[in-house]
Amino acid sequence: MTTHSSTSPLNTAVLFLVFNRPDVTAQVFAAIRQAKPPRLYLAADGPREGRPDEAERVAKVREIATSVDWLCDVKTLFREKNLGCKYAVSSAITWFFEQEEKGIILEDDCLPHSDFFRYCEFCLAEFKENSQIWHINGNNFAADRTFYGENDIAFVGLAQPWGWATWADRWRKSQKNVFYLAKNSEQNIGKWNLSPIARFLKRSHIDSLISGLDTWDYQWQISILNASGFAVSPASNLISNLGDGVDATHTRFDTKRTHLPLAPLLHFDYPEVGINANLNGWYEKKMGLRGWNVLLKILGRRIWSLSGITLKCILRRLMQKAIFRGVQPIVIASTGRSGSTLLTDAVTESYISARFNFLPSFARIYVRRLSMDYLHRISDIDEMNAPILKTHGLFQEAYSQKAKYIFIFGDPLESACSVALMSDKYGTIWIEEHIFNLAGEGSPLDIFQKDILNYEAQLKSWCEGQVVFVVHFDDLWTKNEELNKFLGFYLHLPERSARAEKPLPIRYNKMLFDDLKQLELEVRTKVK
């Protein structure tokens, strides 16, 4: 039997996530003060616009959370502007694990039992080398003790974020971009450590994320499921969530599920790592992944939605095959926000004029709609039926003879500014999808700090392709005759108009964008 003294000093760093609720923050901070972590990381989102009283409450919370009166190294990440739950929390955890190899995470409404810290510290040491273990749950929803048998620790497939711990390497492996997450889930859902119904309901969470749900924990949970990972669960409930109320985001007025009794856990015996089926079912139930009413409701919506879409897709495919059979497609690629839409529209209009000018105008409009499609990855080109394909994917030499390729590029900083402006119109989920289309990696928060739009890889990929017609946006109109020969028909470009000036960001990684600008100039000179 393994024991751990509740009086031994805590050696593990703690990340405390706070926002705008002084009352619950004070209670949780009191528990942290009792544990006396040697390093305390404090992260706080900024006040929201249109809420005049919030700035004062945010300031009060930060005052409470920084009232450290024990020997401790304190670091803060206090946001001036509000990022929302998704990016504020996710970026704070990333910031934490840029400086720590392992750690304990508490939100401002998650009240821990004093044994929670010792339990986390034990698990972080015990399972450090076990790559199957991704997450350490503090909350077990007051599960029946009999689920654990003679053990004090068990293993489940669901990560519960009300007071938890993990390692930096696991966090780095998780997929934050929902579009990559969706793609990975399609390949791995069959091996999720969940019941069939829970798998279906959990998959619906990805749809919610794509629709713009402002949360971070679904991504973490699904990343663990995709990796067939495990979460550790304590036999005693070590976290009570205080968050229900008018200011709560996800647990409003749900005291049966949140305000749970706390109990000690001094012993840490556990069996071999493997799913505890009964306990896993308990987590599924408490996390809303059980219930025929929920299943039938989501299933009905999906069938109704997909039935119309599927029928339209089938009819579209049949018409495309009939009209464009045997036609070699033209692929227009770009670094994103650098004129590819303008060029794609021009190529399409010119193609219709060259091939279908004999049709009446109403028929040409219909054929035009059929003639364009979006190609996510070049490797999918054999499945496409449209003659004009737009893409942001990277070039692959293996598919060089499958199409005629045009690559258009522009100023990297201007493209980044344009993407940032688009987020004001469509939201940050639009940027995540754009990053996915460009085969990039990173968060919308990194738009001016890292090459998340994959500009360098895009240029190098397309410019090494011997069959690719490469053109800078500013040179497009002077290359018209060459493009005519390349395409095999006359390309009618619209009259060039001045592109709207985009305001430069206040802060950006000048060294990065200077390097990318140099790369742009080198390629432009080479292809002129």
Salt bridges, closest charged atoms under 4 A:
GLU54 OE2 - ARG48 NH2 2.47
GLU54 OE2 - ARG57 NH2 3.99
ASP69 OD1 - ARG33 NE 3.26
GLU100 OE2 - ARG39 NE 2.65
ASP108 OD1 - ARG21 NH2 3.33
ASP109 OD2 - ARG21 NH2 3.18
ASP115 OD2 - HIS113 ND1 3.84
ASP152 OD1 - ARG145 NH2 3.13
ASP169 OD1 - ARG170 NH1 3.14
ASP207 OD1 - ARG203 NH1 3.16
ASP207 OD2 - ARG302 NH2 2.49
ASP244 OD1 - HIS259 NE2 2.65
ASP247 OD2 - ARG57 NH1 3.80
ASP254 OD2 - ARG257 NE 2.75
GLU284 OE1 - ARG290 NE 2.76
ASP345 OD1 - ARG368 NH2 3.71
GLU349 OE2 - ARG368 NE 2.59
ASP382 OD1 - LYS402 NZ 3.09
ASP411 OD2 - LYS517 NZ 2.67
GLU414 OE2 - ARG499 NH1 3.45
GLU432 OE2 - LYS86 NZ 2.62
ASP446 OD2 - LYS450 NZ 3.99
GLU456 OE2 - LYS460 NZ 2.76
ASP474 OD2 - HIS472 ND1 3.89
ASP474 OD1 - ARG496 NH2 2.77
ASP475 OD1 - ARG524 NH2 2.84
GLU482 OE1 - LYS479 NZ 3.84
ASP514 OD2 - LYS510 NZ 2.77
GLU520 OE2 - HIS472 NE2 2.62
GLU520 OE1 - LYS517 NZ 3.08
